[in-house]
Amino acid sequence: MYRILFLLSLCTAFTWAQSDGFVSLMPKANLSEFWTTETSPPDTWSLENGVIAAKGNPQGVLRSLKTYKNFVLRFDIRFKTEGWTKAPKEWPNGGVFIFASKELREKYPRWPKSFVEIQGHYGEIASAFNGNLKGAIRFEVVKPDQHGPFGEWDHLEVTTHNGEVRIKLNGKEVNKGTGADPMEGYICLQSEGWPVYYRNVEIKVLPD
């Protein structure tokens, strides 16, 4: 009986995993499976033991191959700790752009011309701004001592619906904005001055 119940529980878990609607954006062998590096200087990005790694310098973005409008984006982010001597007054930077344009600005770093930024910056994580987003908190949302220890993984979940953006940090909703314009575009991972790592990047497309 216990064996039957155990097998049933495994089947249920497997069915749920197959039907939750999320698609992994983590490459198996090459970043080009889901991303383009054309927006960054050479050697900014690499795939290291199943983790997407950015050198920080040179700066640039890793852009998704597809555009997205309404979705749930989940990912883990952490920074290299070795060599960082500015804490706690200053923290390293990184993060994700959503609704990003294909067109890039001319000056370095060549960020997209338009985007909403979801901060991964350790001291401002889950901050959101740009792209005409209204009502969202910018700068410190959660104090550094109230989320994952520096150098360990933090989990971000970003849900968008027709220009509304909701952000969860480690399972708790901490930020919200509305009115993003444009409300569709690419997803970009940032390399912004210090080594940063992304893992478990996955997305679920939502209906309009």
Phi, psi and omega in degrees: 000312180298323180295319179296315179297321179297316179295322177296320180294323177295319179296319179297316180297319180295317179298318179297317182297327181279342187247005183282351170089357182276142177241129180289139172250021179267117180296151176270320184228331186215138181303331184293353177297325183227351190223160172242137179262007184296343182271001183233154172300157181304143173070013176292321188245149175207167176248117186236106178052045177081008179243138175278123185242137175241137181290336185093309173231126004288158182272154179168183181236155171254116189255138178297154178284337183246160171262156182220149179244286179256124187195169166242121179249128178235141177197159174252147181221141172209161181247153171293133180265327183299124177095348180276116186244006186266350180291149003265004181289326180226149181230155180287163188244157178175191177141198187225139169260139169240163181055033185281144176281158174285327180290138181251151173288161187282324186278159179276140353287149187275070174293162171302156180291329178221147181183163162254130180261130171254109188292137168252348175321126190300326181273350182230024186302138181080001169296150181216139183193174182075176178063030179064017179292134183241143172086352181279153177279134173246153184076222189287119177258314178230129180299144182307327181280004180248009171226195188303143178303147181304129181095350176257170186282134166252147181248125178246141174230124184241122179244129180237145175207108177049047176092351174273140182231124176242140185232127172252140175242118181051042173091354183244129178290126185234351185204151181203139175217163180225167172078019178302137182210117001290161182248026175209144178168195182277162169257135180230136170267143185257141164248113192219060168103346181205145182305129182222151186231142180233137177216169177052038179283122181210157185219144173237120179281133181254154178291155177292000000 
